[in-house]
């Protein structure tokens, strides 16, 4: 009984907090600057409310769960691209190159998952489940890699710990790193530790939402990218621009 109540609390708390985040973003006009993150926030709230409504219908809930995940993975991937695009908006050439790389990685992710599905023996259902697990693992690996790169080069972008953009990246890093660890452990140990994995995922997602809430509610202003100091990143952008115009 206690575990059931705690599970519901961990499920419902992010919905309340993300509803507040969405309202704050809309009031402050941040939904125009960070359209994908705002869409992700609203989608998570609405989709989870639907999941709560269909919870008694087990078969419908199972299929809806995977559909919800597929859409959230796609939007989450778009959010990370949005962070990069916002940081690089003053570096137009690098921004375009980044966009091409994101499209390429998206195609590779889907191709890897489909290839795995055809290689797995068994029924169509088992192939589908294996495809979804493979796709999730691939998405998490790429997302974590992109966020790690973001933090490594944060000094080049002039990021401050007091920017909501960095807060969004930090929140994603918290729960995506655990999601990747859970996916890896699930692939190694199987479904025997499924309940433990669910607890870990819920707790880290709550922590990520708390970070988003903290950085969104605080009245900090984003770093002004127009006054960033000259860095190697700017030099790379200028060099690439010159090469493209030859």
Order of alpha helices (4+ residues) and beta strands (2+ residues): alpha-alpha-alpha-alpha-alpha-alpha-alpha-alpha-alpha-alpha
